């Protein structure tokens, strides 16, 4: 656990390479350390080591089949690679495990939007916003979907919501 905690601390201070090494040491001692695999996946993903990150997430989900966050992150890797159908499947797996996972709903919406399925994307964004009302990224995403549909009034309203929530979040950081 000390190596895992060291990895977390290093990762929090943007020392990603050192964090990855700490996670590897934790795993060498405890081969079934799910969270070490997951955190290593996050670190690898932040350094665009896509295949290695995917392997880490797959290992995490093989050890803990209900690891919604790992499925969500796998979906993001797949979406970035352009494999939208598999990305959507991965987001849906995360949602089936954790139905109130706003980020997975939002990410699913983004993959659907990329596929040109605007109505389904909007439904996913609305679900994300139902779960997490203070979610600037989802407001921005739904605004873009409305814009693509030519619904400019709704798009502007969504963008205004995104901006006001972003401003509020920044103001809270300053206090």
C-alpha positions as CSV (number, residue, x, y, z in Angstrom):
1,X,0.0,0.0,0.0
2,X,2.9,2.3,0.6
3,X,3.9,2.1,-3.1
4,X,0.3,2.7,-4.1
5,X,0.1,5.7,-1.9
6,X,3.4,6.9,-3.2
7,X,2.0,6.6,-6.7
8,X,-1.0,8.6,-5.9
9,X,1.1,11.4,-4.3
10,X,3.5,11.5,-7.3
11,X,0.6,11.5,-9.7
12,X,-1.0,14.4,-7.8
13,X,2.2,16.3,-8.3
14,X,2.5,15.6,-12.0
15,X,5.3,13.2,-11.6
16,X,3.6,10.6,-13.8
17,X,6.5,8.5,-14.8
18,X,7.5,8.0,-11.2
19,X,3.9,7.3,-10.2
20,X,3.7,4.6,-12.9
21,X,6.9,3.0,-11.4
22,X,5.4,3.1,-7.9
23,X,2.2,1.4,-9.2
24,X,4.3,-1.3,-10.9
25,X,6.1,-1.9,-7.6
26,X,2.8,-2.1,-5.7
27,X,1.5,-4.6,-8.3
28,X,4.7,-6.7,-8.2
29,X,4.1,-7.1,-4.4
30,X,0.3,-7.5,-4.7
31,X,-0.5,-8.8,-8.2
32,X,-4.3,-8.5,-7.8
33,X,-4.2,-4.8,-6.7
34,X,-7.1,-3.5,-8.7
35,X,-6.8,0.2,-7.8
36,X,-3.1,0.2,-8.6
37,X,-3.9,-1.1,-12.1
38,X,-6.7,1.5,-12.4
39,X,-4.5,4.4,-11.3
40,X,-1.7,3.2,-13.5
41,X,-4.1,3.2,-16.4
42,X,-5.1,6.8,-15.6
43,X,-1.4,7.8,-15.4
44,X,-0.6,6.0,-18.7
45,X,-3.6,7.6,-20.4
46,X,-2.5,11.0,-19.3
47,X,0.8,10.4,-21.1
48,X,-1.0,9.1,-24.3
49,X,0.3,5.6,-23.7
50,X,-3.0,4.2,-25.0
51,X,-2.3,0.5,-25.4
52,X,-0.6,0.3,-22.0
53,X,-3.5,2.2,-20.4
54,X,-6.0,-0.1,-22.0
55,X,-4.1,-3.1,-20.7
56,X,-4.1,-1.7,-17.2
57,X,-7.9,-1.0,-17.3
58,X,-8.5,-4.5,-18.8
59,X,-6.5,-6.0,-15.9
60,X,-8.5,-3.9,-13.4
61,X,-11.8,-5.1,-14.8
62,X,-10.7,-8.7,-15.0
63,X,-10.0,-8.5,-11.3
64,X,-13.1,-6.4,-10.4
65,X,-15.8,-6.9,-13.0
66,X,-17.9,-4.1,-11.7
67,X,-15.2,-1.3,-11.9
68,X,-17.4,1.3,-13.6
69,X,-14.7,3.9,-13.7
70,X,-12.3,1.6,-15.6
71,X,-15.0,0.8,-18.2
72,X,-15.7,4.6,-18.6
73,X,-12.0,5.3,-19.1
74,X,-11.7,2.4,-21.6
75,X,-14.6,4.0,-23.5
76,X,-12.7,7.2,-23.7
77,X,-9.6,5.5,-25.1
78,X,-11.8,3.7,-27.6
79,X,-13.5,6.9,-28.6
80,X,-10.2,8.6,-29.1
81,X,-9.1,5.8,-31.4
82,X,-12.3,6.2,-33.4
83,X,-13.9,2.9,-32.3
84,X,-17.2,4.5,-31.4
85,X,-19.3,1.4,-31.3
86,X,-17.0,-0.3,-28.8
87,X,-16.7,3.0,-26.9
88,X,-20.4,3.2,-26.5
89,X,-20.5,-0.4,-25.3
90,X,-17.9,0.4,-22.7
91,X,-19.8,3.4,-21.5
92,X,-23.0,1.4,-21.3
93,X,-21.2,-1.3,-19.3
94,X,-20.1,1.5,-16.8
95,X,-23.7,2.8,-16.7
96,X,-25.1,-0.7,-16.1
97,X,-22.8,-1.1,-13.1
98,X,-23.4,2.5,-11.9
99,X,-26.6,4.0,-13.3
100,X,-26.0,7.3,-11.6
101,X,-22.6,7.8,-13.3
102,X,-23.0,11.2,-14.8
103,X,-19.6,11.2,-16.5
104,X,-20.3,7.9,-18.3
105,X,-23.7,9.3,-19.6
106,X,-22.0,12.4,-20.8
107,X,-19.2,10.5,-22.5
108,X,-21.7,8.1,-24.1
109,X,-23.4,11.2,-25.4
110,X,-20.2,12.5,-26.9
111,X,-19.6,9.2,-28.7
112,X,-23.2,9.1,-30.0
113,X,-22.8,12.7,-31.2
114,X,-19.6,11.7,-33.1
115,X,-21.7,9.0,-34.8
116,X,-24.2,11.6,-35.8
117,X,-26.9,10.3,-33.5
118,X,-27.8,13.7,-32.1
119,X,-31.2,12.8,-30.5
120,X,-29.6,9.9,-28.6
121,X,-26.7,12.1,-27.6
122,X,-29.0,14.8,-26.3
123,X,-30.9,12.1,-24.3
124,X,-27.5,11.0,-22.8
125,X,-26.5,14.6,-21.9
126,X,-29.9,15.2,-20.3
127,X,-29.5,12.1,-18.2
128,X,-26.1,13.3,-17.1
129,X,-27.5,16.7,-16.2
130,X,-30.4,15.0,-14.3
131,X,-27.9,13.2,-12.2
132,X,-25.4,16.1,-11.8
133,X,-27.0,19.4,-12.4
134,X,-23.8,21.4,-11.9
135,X,-21.9,19.9,-14.9
136,X,-20.5,22.5,-17.2
137,X,-19.0,20.0,-19.7
138,X,-22.4,18.3,-20.2
139,X,-24.1,21.7,-20.7
140,X,-21.4,22.6,-23.3
141,X,-21.9,19.2,-25.0
142,X,-25.6,19.5,-25.2
143,X,-25.2,23.0,-26.5
144,X,-23.1,21.7,-29.3
145,X,-25.6,19.0,-30.2
146,X,-28.4,21.6,-30.2
147,X,-26.3,23.8,-32.4
148,X,-25.7,21.0,-34.8
149,X,-29.5,20.5,-35.0
150,X,-30.0,24.2,-35.8
151,X,-31.7,24.8,-32.4
152,X,-29.7,28.0,-31.7
153,X,-31.9,29.3,-28.9
154,X,-31.5,26.0,-26.9
155,X,-27.8,25.9,-27.8
156,X,-27.2,29.4,-26.4
157,X,-29.2,28.6,-23.3
158,X,-27.0,25.5,-22.7
159,X,-23.8,27.5,-23.3
160,X,-25.0,30.1,-20.9
161,X,-25.6,27.4,-18.3
162,X,-22.1,26.0,-19.0
163,X,-20.5,29.4,-18.6
164,X,-22.3,30.3,-15.4
165,X,-21.5,27.0,-13.8
166,X,-17.9,27.3,-14.9
167,X,-17.7,30.8,-13.4
168,X,-19.3,29.6,-10.2
169,X,-16.8,26.7,-9.9
170,X,-13.9,29.0,-10.4
171,X,-15.2,31.4,-7.8
172,X,-15.5,28.6,-5.3
173,X,-11.9,27.6,-6.0
174,X,-10.8,31.1,-5.0
175,X,-12.5,30.9,-1.6
